[in-house]
Amino acid sequence: MDDQGSMKNEDIFSKVIRAGRRTYFFDVRSTKADDYYLTITESKKFTNDDGSFFYRKHKIYLYKEDFEDFKQALQDTTDFIIDQKGEEVISERHQKDFTKPSEREDNFSAESASTHGTAKAFTNVSFDDI
């Protein structure tokens, strides 16, 4: 395949969100007609019994004609969740360890904060740059 053909599959613009065992990739790609579309990929790390690991990926393709509806649906659903349940993450599986909140605060480090982020950082999503 020539260089131009292989360039069509390369990302034009990318953003990555790391969230524990999951990573989200937002990638702008080009169609054969040289128009852009968005792929959103969730990659989740799993460990085999022997200690090796593998990733399971799920991908969504989003085209420009669907951006407005997608943004509105995402905004509506995230607003609903925050309105109903607030911004605090209450699931134990999202905690660094399973200690009580008062004990966890004493052991919380800057490295953990930068690695895991906060619920607010993940709910304040904007697609205006797309």
N, CA, C and O atoms as CSV, one atom per row, in Angstrom:
chain,resi,resn,atom,element,x,y,z
A,1,MET,N,N,0.852,-1.180,0.000
A,1,MET,CA,C,0.000,0.000,0.000
A,1,MET,C,C,0.890,1.232,0.000
A,1,MET,O,O,1.950,1.228,0.624
A,2,ASP,N,N,0.471,2.291,-0.694
A,2,ASP,CA,C,1.290,3.499,-0.743
A,2,ASP,C,C,1.168,4.296,0.540
A,2,ASP,O,O,0.315,4.009,1.380
A,3,ASP,N,N,2.025,5.302,0.692
A,3,ASP,CA,C,2.036,6.105,1.921
A,3,ASP,C,C,0.718,6.817,2.146
A,3,ASP,O,O,0.250,6.910,3.281
A,4,GLN,N,N,0.111,7.321,1.077
A,4,GLN,CA,C,-1.137,8.060,1.237
A,4,GLN,C,C,-2.249,7.140,1.743
A,4,GLN,O,O,-3.042,7.550,2.591
A,5,GLY,N,N,-2.320,5.919,1.244
A,5,GLY,CA,C,-3.332,4.972,1.692
A,5,GLY,C,C,-3.171,4.612,3.152
A,5,GLY,O,O,-4.167,4.482,3.864
A,6,SER,N,N,-1.933,4.445,3.623
A,6,SER,CA,C,-1.729,4.097,5.023
A,6,SER,C,C,-1.985,5.275,5.943
A,6,SER,O,O,-2.326,5.079,7.110
A,7,MET,N,N,-1.829,6.480,5.451
A,7,MET,CA,C,-2.089,7.676,6.263
A,7,MET,C,C,-3.574,7.808,6.590
A,7,MET,O,O,-3.922,8.403,7.609
A,8,LYS,N,N,-4.453,7.271,5.755
A,8,LYS,CA,C,-5.895,7.388,5.987
A,8,LYS,C,C,-6.311,6.720,7.298
A,8,LYS,O,O,-7.305,7.125,7.901
A,9,ASN,N,N,-5.575,5.715,7.745
A,9,ASN,CA,C,-5.925,5.002,8.968
A,9,ASN,C,C,-5.290,5.603,10.209
A,9,ASN,O,O,-5.642,5.211,11.321
A,10,GLU,N,N,-4.375,6.533,10.057
A,10,GLU,CA,C,-3.717,7.128,11.212
A,10,GLU,C,C,-4.607,8.184,11.859
A,10,GLU,O,O,-5.437,8.809,11.199
A,11,ASP,N,N,-4.420,8.365,13.144
A,11,ASP,CA,C,-5.184,9.374,13.867
A,11,ASP,C,C,-4.708,10.760,13.489
A,11,ASP,O,O,-3.514,10.997,13.306
A,12,ILE,N,N,-5.651,11.665,13.376
A,12,ILE,CA,C,-5.369,13.054,13.062
A,12,ILE,C,C,-5.275,13.863,14.342
A,12,ILE,O,O,-4.493,14.809,14.441
A,13,PHE,N,N,-6.085,13.479,15.320
A,13,PHE,CA,C,-6.127,14.154,16.619
A,13,PHE,C,C,-6.594,13.122,17.636
A,13,PHE,O,O,-7.496,12.336,17.347
A,14,SER,N,N,-5.991,13.115,18.828
A,14,SER,CA,C,-6.358,12.127,19.850
A,14,SER,C,C,-6.373,12.745,21.238
A,14,SER,O,O,-5.605,13.656,21.545
A,15,LYS,N,N,-7.259,12.228,22.058
A,15,LYS,CA,C,-7.310,12.531,23.490
A,15,LYS,C,C,-7.462,11.210,24.227
A,15,LYS,O,O,-8.149,10.303,23.756
A,16,VAL,N,N,-6.819,11.104,25.382
A,16,VAL,CA,C,-6.856,9.875,26.174
A,16,VAL,C,C,-7.306,10.198,27.590
A,16,VAL,O,O,-6.852,11.168,28.197
A,17,ILE,N,N,-8.207,9.369,28.105
A,17,ILE,CA,C,-8.626,9.465,29.511
A,17,ILE,C,C,-8.298,8.124,30.157
A,17,ILE,O,O,-8.807,7.087,29.734
A,18,ARG,N,N,-7.458,8.144,31.170
A,18,ARG,CA,C,-7.129,6.943,31.919
A,18,ARG,C,C,-7.989,6.911,33.185
A,18,ARG,O,O,-8.062,7.884,33.935
A,19,ALA,N,N,-8.633,5.767,33.397
A,19,ALA,CA,C,-9.566,5.635,34.516
A,19,ALA,C,C,-9.420,4.250,35.136
A,19,ALA,O,O,-10.211,3.351,34.852
A,20,GLY,N,N,-8.412,4.084,35.980
A,20,GLY,CA,C,-8.186,2.786,36.614
A,20,GLY,C,C,-7.782,1.751,35.587
A,20,GLY,O,O,-6.805,1.940,34.863
A,21,ARG,N,N,-8.539,0.638,35.516
A,21,ARG,CA,C,-8.245,-0.425,34.549
A,21,ARG,C,C,-8.730,-0.090,33.147
A,21,ARG,O,O,-8.421,-0.805,32.194
A,22,ARG,N,N,-9.485,0.990,33.016
A,22,ARG,CA,C,-10.019,1.375,31.714
A,22,ARG,C,C,-9.278,2.581,31.163
A,22,ARG,O,O,-8.812,3.439,31.912
A,23,THR,N,N,-9.178,2.629,29.862
A,23,THR,CA,C,-8.649,3.794,29.164
A,23,THR,C,C,-9.611,4.109,28.033
A,23,THR,O,O,-10.060,3.212,27.320
A,24,TYR,N,N,-9.926,5.391,27.871
A,24,TYR,CA,C,-10.807,5.836,26.798
A,24,TYR,C,C,-9.984,6.625,25.796
A,24,TYR,O,O,-9.219,7.514,26.169
A,25,PHE,N,N,-10.145,6.297,24.523
A,25,PHE,CA,C,-9.441,6.987,23.448
A,25,PHE,C,C,-10.466,7.702,22.576
A,25,PHE,O,O,-11.434,7.093,22.119
A,26,PHE,N,N,-10.256,8.975,22.350
A,26,PHE,CA,C,-11.073,9.766,21.436
A,26,PHE,C,C,-10.167,10.112,20.260
A,26,PHE,O,O,-9.248,10.919,20.399
A,27,ASP,N,N,-10.419,9.510,19.111
A,27,ASP,CA,C,-9.534,9.653,17.959
A,27,ASP,C,C,-10.289,10.200,16.755
A,27,ASP,O,O,-11.352,9.698,16.392
A,28,VAL,N,N,-9.722,11.236,16.143
A,28,VAL,CA,C,-10.250,11.767,14.896
A,28,VAL,C,C,-9.539,11.050,13.767
A,28,VAL,O,O,-8.310,10.971,13.743
A,29,ARG,N,N,-10.313,10.532,12.840
A,29,ARG,CA,C,-9.762,9.807,11.694
A,29,ARG,C,C,-10.356,10.379,10.413
A,29,ARG,O,O,-11.292,11.178,10.435
A,30,SER,N,N,-9.789,9.947,9.311
A,30,SER,CA,C,-10.206,10.458,8.011
A,30,SER,C,C,-10.860,9.361,7.179
A,30,SER,O,O,-10.407,8.217,7.176
A,31,THR,N,N,-11.931,9.722,6.473
A,31,THR,CA,C,-12.581,8.790,5.553
A,31,THR,C,C,-11.831,8.795,4.222
A,31,THR,O,O,-10.939,9.616,4.007
A,32,LYS,N,N,-12.197,7.877,3.334
A,32,LYS,CA,C,-11.601,7.848,1.995
A,32,LYS,C,C,-11.889,9.130,1.236
A,32,LYS,O,O,-11.118,9.528,0.363
A,33,ALA,N,N,-13.007,9.781,1.569
A,33,ALA,CA,C,-13.378,11.048,0.922
A,33,ALA,C,C,-12.708,12.240,1.600
A,33,ALA,O,O,-13.017,13.390,1.285
A,34,ASP,N,N,-11.796,11.969,2.526
A,34,ASP,CA,C,-11.048,12.990,3.253
A,34,ASP,C,C,-11.922,13.852,4.168
A,34,ASP,O,O,-11.641,15.032,4.374
A,35,ASP,N,N,-12.982,13.249,4.712
A,35,ASP,CA,C,-13.785,13.907,5.740
A,35,ASP,C,C,-13.370,13.280,7.071
A,35,ASP,O,O,-12.741,12.222,7.082
A,36,TYR,N,N,-13.711,13.914,8.183
A,36,TYR,CA,C,-13.314,13.406,9.490
A,36,TYR,C,C,-14.486,12.760,10.212
A,36,TYR,O,O,-15.644,13.127,10.014
A,37,TYR,N,N,-14.152,11.787,11.055
A,37,TYR,CA,C,-15.112,11.171,11.955
A,37,TYR,C,C,-14.401,10.862,13.264
A,37,TYR,O,O,-13.176,10.942,13.348
A,38,LEU,N,N,-15.170,10.513,14.275
A,38,LEU,CA,C,-14.635,10.260,15.611
A,38,LEU,C,C,-14.788,8.785,15.948
A,38,LEU,O,O,-15.835,8.190,15.693
A,39,THR,N,N,-13.742,8.196,16.523
A,39,THR,CA,C,-13.883,6.881,17.133
A,39,THR,C,C,-13.662,7.045,18.630
A,39,THR,O,O,-12.739,7.734,19.064
A,40,ILE,N,N,-14.511,6.409,19.402
A,40,ILE,CA,C,-14.367,6.382,20.860
A,40,ILE,C,C,-14.126,4.930,21.226
A,40,ILE,O,O,-14.954,4.063,20.947
A,41,THR,N,N,-12.987,4.672,21.853
A,41,THR,CA,C,-12.611,3.306,22.198
A,41,THR,C,C,-12.454,3.180,23.703
A,41,THR,O,O,-11.778,3.993,24.333
A,42,GLU,N,N,-13.078,2.162,24.278
A,42,GLU,CA,C,-12.849,1.808,25.675
A,42,GLU,C,C,-11.933,0.589,25.654
A,42,GLU,O,O,-12.243,-0.420,25.021
A,43,SER,N,N,-10.820,0.690,26.339
A,43,SER,CA,C,-9.883,-0.425,26.461
A,43,SER,C,C,-9.795,-0.779,27.938
A,43,SER,O,O,-9.493,0.072,28.775
A,44,LYS,N,N,-10.061,-2.050,28.252
A,44,LYS,CA,C,-10.070,-2.487,29.645
A,44,LYS,C,C,-9.056,-3.607,29.829
A,44,LYS,O,O,-9.029,-4.563,29.055
A,45,LYS,N,N,-8.225,-3.484,30.856
A,45,LYS,CA,C,-7.163,-4.441,31.122
A,45,LYS,C,C,-7.686,-5.600,31.973
A,45,LYS,O,O,-8.356,-5.398,32.986
A,46,PHE,N,N,-7.359,-6.827,31.532
A,46,PHE,CA,C,-7.709,-8.034,32.262
A,46,PHE,C,C,-6.444,-8.836,32.521
A,46,PHE,O,O,-5.485,-8.762,31.753
A,47,THR,N,N,-6.444,-9.603,33.606
A,47,THR,CA,C,-5.290,-10.423,33.956
A,47,THR,C,C,-5.650,-11.894,33.819
A,47,THR,O,O,-6.686,-12.340,34.311
A,48,ASN,N,N,-4.787,-12.637,33.146
A,48,ASN,CA,C,-4.941,-14.095,33.027
A,48,ASN,C,C,-4.498,-14.763,34.324
A,48,ASN,O,O,-3.848,-14.134,35.159
A,49,ASP,N,N,-4.846,-16.031,34.494
A,49,ASP,CA,C,-4.453,-16.800,35.683
A,49,ASP,C,C,-2.941,-16.883,35.847
A,49,ASP,O,O,-2.441,-16.982,36.968
A,50,ASP,N,N,-2.210,-16.843,34.733
A,50,ASP,CA,C,-0.749,-16.959,34.799
A,50,ASP,C,C,-0.052,-15.622,35.076
A,50,ASP,O,O,1.177,-15.557,35.106
A,51,GLY,N,N,-0.827,-14.572,35.274
A,51,GLY,CA,C,-0.253,-13.262,35.573
A,51,GLY,C,C,-0.078,-12.373,34.359
A,51,GLY,O,O,0.137,-11.169,34.503
A,52,SER,N,N,-0.164,-12.935,33.177
A,52,SER,CA,C,-0.090,-12.104,31.971
A,52,SER,C,C,-1.402,-11.331,31.839
A,52,SER,O,O,-2.386,-11.650,32.507
A,53,PHE,N,N,-1.412,-10.337,30.993
A,53,PHE,CA,C,-2.627,-9.545,30.856
A,53,PHE,C,C,-2.967,-9.329,29.392
A,53,PHE,O,O,-2.143,-9.519,28.497
A,54,PHE,N,N,-4.210,-8.926,29.185
A,54,PHE,CA,C,-4.685,-8.615,27.842
A,54,PHE,C,C,-5.698,-7.489,27.948
A,54,PHE,O,O,-6.192,-7.186,29.034
A,55,TYR,N,N,-6.003,-6.875,26.820
A,55,TYR,CA,C,-6.947,-5.768,26.772
A,55,TYR,C,C,-8.158,-6.162,25.932
A,55,TYR,O,O,-8.019,-6.765,24.868
A,56,ARG,N,N,-9.324,-5.819,26.413
A,56,ARG,CA,C,-10.555,-5.999,25.647
A,56,ARG,C,C,-11.013,-4.600,25.232
A,56,ARG,O,O,-11.100,-3.695,26.062
A,57,LYS,N,N,-11.303,-4.434,23.945
A,57,LYS,CA,C,-11.645,-3.109,23.425
A,57,LYS,C,C,-13.046,-3.099,22.832
A,57,LYS,O,O,-13.504,-4.069,22.228
A,58,HIS,N,N,-13.712,-1.957,23.031
A,58,HIS,CA,C,-15.018,-1.704,22.423
A,58,HIS,C,C,-14.919,-0.354,21.726
A,58,HIS,O,O,-14.369,0.597,22.284
A,59,LYS,N,N,-15.444,-0.267,20.520
A,59,LYS,CA,C,-15.274,0.946,19.732
A,59,LYS,C,C,-16.613,1.444,19.202
A,59,LYS,O,O,-17.478,0.662,18.809
A,60,ILE,N,N,-16.759,2.772,19.203
A,60,ILE,CA,C,-17.922,3.451,18.631
A,60,ILE,C,C,-17.407,4.372,17.532
A,60,ILE,O,O,-16.420,5.084,17.719
A,61,TYR,N,N,-18.074,4.354,16.396
A,61,TYR,CA,C,-17.759,5.268,15.302
A,61,TYR,C,C,-18.836,6.336,15.278
A,61,TYR,O,O,-20.026,6.024,15.242
A,62,LEU,N,N,-18.424,7.589,15.299
A,62,LEU,CA,C,-19.375,8.698,15.347
A,62,LEU,C,C,-19.073,9.672,14.217
A,62,LEU,O,O,-17.964,10.193,14.103
A,63,TYR,N,N,-20.083,9.907,13.384
A,63,TYR,CA,C,-19.914,10.771,12.215
A,63,TYR,C,C,-20.538,12.136,12.471
A,63,TYR,O,O,-21.419,12.280,13.318
A,64,LYS,N,N,-20.068,13.136,11.729
A,64,LYS,CA,C,-20.446,14.531,11.979
A,64,LYS,C,C,-21.944,14.758,12.021
A,64,LYS,O,O,-22.424,15.571,12.811
A,65,GLU,N,N,-22.695,14.051,11.181
A,65,GLU,CA,C,-24.142,14.271,11.153
A,65,GLU,C,C,-24.814,13.848,12.459
A,65,GLU,O,O,-25.967,14.202,12.701
A,66,ASP,N,N,-24.107,13.096,13.301
A,66,ASP,CA,C,-24.677,12.648,14.571
A,66,ASP,C,C,-24.120,13.390,15.785
A,66,ASP,O,O,-24.551,13.130,16.908
A,67,PHE,N,N,-23.182,14.299,15.586
A,67,PHE,CA,C,-22.520,14.987,16.710
A,67,PHE,C,C,-23.514,15.702,17.620
A,67,PHE,O,O,-23.477,15.514,18.836
A,68,GLU,N,N,-24.399,16.516,17.056
A,68,GLU,CA,C,-25.310,17.307,17.893
A,68,GLU,C,C,-26.206,16.413,18.738
A,68,GLU,O,O,-26.362,16.650,19.936
A,69,ASP,N,N,-26.798,15.387,18.128
A,69,ASP,CA,C,-27.661,14.467,18.880
A,69,ASP,C,C,-26.862,13.728,19.951
A,69,ASP,O,O,-27.342,13.543,21.070
A,70,PHE,N,N,-25.640,13.305,19.608
A,70,PHE,CA,C,-24.782,12.603,20.557
A,70,PHE,C,C,-24.427,13.502,21.735
A,70,PHE,O,O,-24.532,13.090,22.890
A,71,LYS,N,N,-24.005,14.738,21.439
A,71,LYS,CA,C,-23.651,15.679,22.514
A,71,LYS,C,C,-24.845,15.934,23.422
A,71,LYS,O,O,-24.706,15.961,24.644
A,72,GLN,N,N,-26.018,16.120,22.828
A,72,GLN,CA,C,-27.210,16.391,23.633
A,72,GLN,C,C,-27.582,15.189,24.493
A,72,GLN,O,O,-27.922,15.343,25.667
A,73,ALA,N,N,-27.520,13.991,23.911
A,73,ALA,CA,C,-27.846,12.785,24.681
A,73,ALA,C,C,-26.841,12.569,25.808
A,73,ALA,O,O,-27.227,12.200,26.917
A,74,LEU,N,N,-25.554,12.794,25.534
A,74,LEU,CA,C,-24.536,12.657,26.574
A,74,LEU,C,C,-24.766,13.682,27.685
A,74,LEU,O,O,-24.694,13.344,28.866
A,75,GLN,N,N,-25.041,14.919,27.314
A,75,GLN,CA,C,-25.295,15.964,28.309
A,75,GLN,C,C,-26.534,15.631,29.145
A,75,GLN,O,O,-26.512,15.745,30.371
A,76,ASP,N,N,-27.607,15.222,28.477
A,76,ASP,CA,C,-28.845,14.890,29.191
A,76,ASP,C,C,-28.633,13.739,30.173
A,76,ASP,O,O,-29.089,13.804,31.314
A,77,THR,N,N,-27.947,12.696,29.736
A,77,THR,CA,C,-27.769,11.541,30.613
A,77,THR,C,C,-26.796,11.821,31.750
A,77,THR,O,O,-27.027,11.372,32.872
A,78,THR,N,N,-25.710,12.551,31.490
A,78,THR,CA,C,-24.786,12.871,32.586
A,78,THR,C,C,-25.447,13.832,33.570
A,78,THR,O,O,-25.253,13.703,34.779
A,79,ASP,N,N,-26.223,14.794,33.071
A,79,ASP,CA,C,-26.955,15.698,33.966
A,79,ASP,C,C,-27.938,14.914,34.837
A,79,ASP,O,O,-28.054,15.183,36.033
A,80,PHE,N,N,-28.640,13.956,34.253
A,80,PHE,CA,C,-29.589,13.136,35.005
A,80,PHE,C,C,-28.883,12.389,36.134
A,80,PHE,O,O,-29.352,12.380,37.271
A,81,ILE,N,N,-27.750,11.764,35.809
A,81,ILE,CA,C,-27.012,11.005,36.825
A,81,ILE,C,C,-26.554,11.910,37.959
A,81,ILE,O,O,-26.727,11.568,39.129
A,82,ILE,N,N,-25.974,13.059,37.631
A,82,ILE,CA,C,-25.502,14.002,38.660
A,82,ILE,C,C,-26.674,14.533,39.475
A,82,ILE,O,O,-26.580,14.642,40.697
A,83,ASP,N,N,-27.784,14.866,38.802
A,83,ASP,CA,C,-28.970,15.353,39.520
A,83,ASP,C,C,-29.519,14.300,40.475
A,83,ASP,O,O,-29.931,14.631,41.586
A,84,GLN,N,N,-29.530,13.049,40.059
A,84,GLN,CA,C,-30.101,11.972,40.860
A,84,GLN,C,C,-29.157,11.472,41.950
A,84,GLN,O,O,-29.600,11.165,43.057
A,85,LYS,N,N,-27.858,11.386,41.649
A,85,LYS,CA,C,-26.920,10.735,42.561
A,85,LYS,C,C,-25.764,11.621,43.016
A,85,LYS,O,O,-24.966,11.191,43.849
A,86,GLY,N,N,-25.648,12.837,42.499
A,86,GLY,CA,C,-24.555,13.716,42.896
A,86,GLY,C,C,-23.256,13.329,42.210
A,86,GLY,O,O,-23.212,12.386,41.420
A,87,GLU,N,N,-22.204,14.065,42.518
A,87,GLU,CA,C,-20.914,13.837,41.870
A,87,GLU,C,C,-20.004,12.869,42.622
A,87,GLU,O,O,-19.008,12.405,42.067
A,88,GLU,N,N,-20.328,12.559,43.864
A,88,GLU,CA,C,-19.482,11.669,44.657
A,88,GLU,C,C,-19.543,10.239,44.115
A,88,GLU,O,O,-20.625,9.714,43.851
A,89,VAL,N,N,-18.380,9.617,43.953
A,89,VAL,CA,C,-18.313,8.218,43.537
A,89,VAL,C,C,-18.477,7.368,44.786
A,89,VAL,O,O,-17.672,7.456,45.713
A,90,ILE,N,N,-19.521,6.543,44.812
A,90,ILE,CA,C,-19.811,5.781,46.024
A,90,ILE,C,C,-19.509,4.295,45.895
A,90,ILE,O,O,-19.545,3.574,46.892
A,91,SER,N,N,-19.216,3.830,44.709
A,91,SER,CA,C,-18.937,2.415,44.498
A,91,SER,C,C,-17.556,2.065,45.024
A,91,SER,O,O,-16.584,2.754,44.712
A,92,GLU,N,N,-17.453,0.999,45.820
A,92,GLU,CA,C,-16.167,0.573,46.376
A,92,GLU,C,C,-15.168,0.223,45.293
A,92,GLU,O,O,-13.969,0.430,45.478
A,93,ARG,N,N,-15.627,-0.303,44.164
A,93,ARG,CA,C,-14.690,-0.707,43.119
A,93,ARG,C,C,-13.973,0.485,42.496
A,93,ARG,O,O,-12.992,0.299,41.775
A,94,HIS,N,N,-14.434,1.690,42.753
A,94,HIS,CA,C,-13.762,2.879,42.235
A,94,HIS,C,C,-12.835,3.520,43.264
A,94,HIS,O,O,-12.214,4.545,42.985
A,95,GLN,N,N,-12.742,2.932,44.427
A,95,GLN,CA,C,-11.881,3.459,45.467
A,95,GLN,C,C,-10.494,2.843,45.344
A,95,GLN,O,O,-10.352,1.715,44.870
A,96,LYS,N,N,-9.465,3.584,45.771
A,96,LYS,CA,C,-8.088,3.073,45.716
A,96,LYS,C,C,-7.960,1.803,46.543
A,96,LYS,O,O,-7.331,0.835,46.116
A,97,ASP,N,N,-8.552,1.813,47.715
A,97,ASP,CA,C,-8.601,0.605,48.539
A,97,ASP,C,C,-9.955,0.589,49.226
A,97,ASP,O,O,-10.730,1.534,49.080
A,98,PHE,N,N,-10.245,-0.437,49.952
A,98,PHE,CA,C,-11.565,-0.581,50.532
A,98,PHE,C,C,-11.626,-0.171,52.000
A,98,PHE,O,O,-12.389,-0.746,52.776
A,99,THR,N,N,-10.825,0.820,52.381
A,99,THR,CA,C,-10.849,1.331,53.743
A,99,THR,C,C,-11.981,2.327,53.901
A,99,THR,O,O,-12.593,2.743,52.917
A,100,LYS,N,N,-12.256,2.704,55.124
A,100,LYS,CA,C,-13.271,3.709,55.395
A,100,LYS,C,C,-12.799,5.048,54.826
A,100,LYS,O,O,-11.594,5.279,54.730
A,101,PRO,N,N,-13.728,5.936,54.447
A,101,PRO,CA,C,-13.338,7.222,53.863
A,101,PRO,C,C,-12.367,8.020,54.725
A,101,PRO,O,O,-11.458,8.653,54.189
A,102,SER,N,N,-12.535,8.007,56.052
A,102,SER,CA,C,-11.634,8.769,56.915
A,102,SER,C,C,-10.214,8.209,56.859
A,102,SER,O,O,-9.247,8.970,56.874
A,103,GLU,N,N,-10.083,6.881,56.795
A,103,GLU,CA,C,-8.762,6.252,56.697
A,103,GLU,C,C,-8.156,6.486,55.327
A,103,GLU,O,O,-6.946,6.678,55.209
A,104,ARG,N,N,-8.988,6.472,54.279
A,104,ARG,CA,C,-8.522,6.646,52.912
A,104,ARG,C,C,-7.932,8.043,52.708
A,104,ARG,O,O,-6.929,8.189,52.009
A,105,GLU,N,N,-8.533,9.058,53.301
A,105,GLU,CA,C,-8.028,10.424,53.162
A,105,GLU,C,C,-6.606,10.552,53.679
A,105,GLU,O,O,-5.797,11.281,53.104
A,106,ASP,N,N,-6.293,9.838,54.776
A,106,ASP,CA,C,-4.943,9.897,55.333
A,106,ASP,C,C,-3.916,9.281,54.399
A,106,ASP,O,O,-2.764,9.713,54.375
A,107,ASN,N,N,-4.321,8.272,53.626
A,107,ASN,CA,C,-3.400,7.554,52.751
A,107,ASN,C,C,-3.435,8.035,51.307
A,107,ASN,O,O,-2.703,7.508,50.469
A,108,PHE,N,N,-4.258,9.010,51.000
A,108,PHE,CA,C,-4.421,9.481,49.627
A,108,PHE,C,C,-3.204,10.292,49.212
A,108,PHE,O,O,-2.785,11.200,49.931
A,109,SER,N,N,-2.629,9.965,48.042
A,109,SER,CA,C,-1.422,10.664,47.596
A,109,SER,C,C,-1.691,11.474,46.346
A,109,SER,O,O,-2.694,11.259,45.665
A,110,ALA,N,N,-0.800,12.404,46.041
A,110,ALA,CA,C,-0.912,13.210,44.824
A,110,ALA,C,C,-0.819,12.319,43.594
A,110,ALA,O,O,-1.485,12.572,42.589
A,111,GLU,N,N,0.007,11.271,43.669
A,111,GLU,CA,C,0.141,10.352,42.532
A,111,GLU,C,C,-1.188,9.659,42.253
A,111,GLU,O,O,-1.590,9.527,41.097
A,112,SER,N,N,-1.867,9.221,43.301
A,112,SER,CA,C,-3.150,8.571,43.126
A,112,SER,C,C,-4.162,9.542,42.536
A,112,SER,O,O,-4.951,9.159,41.673
A,113,ALA,N,N,-4.152,10.776,42.983
A,113,ALA,CA,C,-5.083,11.773,42.469
A,113,ALA,C,C,-4.856,12.013,40.989
A,113,ALA,O,O,-5.816,12.131,40.228
A,114,SER,N,N,-3.603,12.088,40.570
A,114,SER,CA,C,-3.344,12.342,39.161
A,114,SER,C,C,-3.629,11.112,38.319
A,114,SER,O,O,-3.989,11.245,37.149
A,115,THR,N,N,-3.481,9.933,38.870
A,115,THR,CA,C,-3.738,8.707,38.125
A,115,THR,C,C,-5.228,8.464,37.959
A,115,THR,O,O,-5.686,8.111,36.872
A,116,HIS,N,N,-5.980,8.652,39.029
A,116,HIS,CA,C,-7.389,8.304,39.007
A,116,HIS,C,C,-8.297,9.483,38.752
A,116,HIS,O,O,-9.460,9.279,38.401
A,117,GLY,N,N,-7.828,10.698,38.910
A,117,GLY,CA,C,-8.662,11.864,38.683
A,117,GLY,C,C,-9.776,11.932,39.705
A,117,GLY,O,O,-9.740,11.246,40.727
A,118,THR,N,N,-10.759,12.758,39.426
A,118,THR,CA,C,-11.915,12.868,40.297
A,118,THR,C,C,-13.163,12.661,39.471
A,118,THR,O,O,-13.128,12.741,38.243
A,119,ALA,N,N,-14.266,12.393,40.148
A,119,ALA,CA,C,-15.527,12.211,39.434
A,119,ALA,C,C,-15.858,13.466,38.641
A,119,ALA,O,O,-16.363,13.373,37.522
A,120,LYS,N,N,-15.586,14.620,39.195
A,120,LYS,CA,C,-15.895,15.856,38.505
A,120,LYS,C,C,-15.137,15.961,37.185
A,120,LYS,O,O,-15.687,16.439,36.193
A,121,ALA,N,N,-13.884,15.522,37.165
A,121,ALA,CA,C,-13.093,15.595,35.943
A,121,ALA,C,C,-13.702,14.740,34.841
A,121,ALA,O,O,-13.566,15.078,33.665
A,122,PHE,N,N,-14.373,13.639,35.187
A,122,PHE,CA,C,-14.939,12.759,34.185
A,122,PHE,C,C,-16.353,13.146,33.793
A,122,PHE,O,O,-16.824,12.724,32.737
A,123,THR,N,N,-17.046,13.930,34.600
A,123,THR,CA,C,-18.414,14.292,34.257
A,123,THR,C,C,-18.485,15.608,33.515
A,123,THR,O,O,-19.532,15.932,32.955
A,124,ASN,N,N,-17.434,16.362,33.491
A,124,ASN,CA,C,-17.426,17.651,32.825
A,124,ASN,C,C,-16.847,17.493,31.419
A,124,ASN,O,O,-15.797,18.053,31.103
A,125,VAL,N,N,-17.550,16.715,30.572
A,125,VAL,CA,C,-17.066,16.410,29.236
A,125,VAL,C,C,-17.613,17.431,28.247
A,125,VAL,O,O,-18.800,17.753,28.281
A,126,SER,N,N,-16.764,17.937,27.377
A,126,SER,CA,C,-17.185,18.869,26.349
A,126,SER,C,C,-16.743,18.360,24.992
A,126,SER,O,O,-15.582,17.995,24.806
A,127,PHE,N,N,-17.665,18.337,24.049
A,127,PHE,CA,C,-17.354,17.909,22.692
A,127,PHE,C,C,-17.300,19.104,21.752
A,127,PHE,O,O,-17.356,18.924,20.535
A,128,ASP,N,N,-17.192,20.326,22.283
A,128,ASP,CA,C,-17.178,21.519,21.456
A,128,ASP,C,C,-15.986,21.560,20.511
A,128,ASP,O,O,-16.058,22.205,19.465
A,129,ASP,N,N,-14.891,20.888,20.853
A,129,ASP,CA,C,-13.696,20.905,20.017
A,129,ASP,C,C,-13.781,19.938,18.846
A,129,ASP,O,O,-12.896,19.918,17.991
A,130,ILE,N,N,-14.832,19.145,18.801
A,130,ILE,CA,C,-14.924,18.122,17.751
A,130,ILE,C,C,-15.271,18.763,16.428
A,130,ILE,O,O,-15.394,18.068,15.419
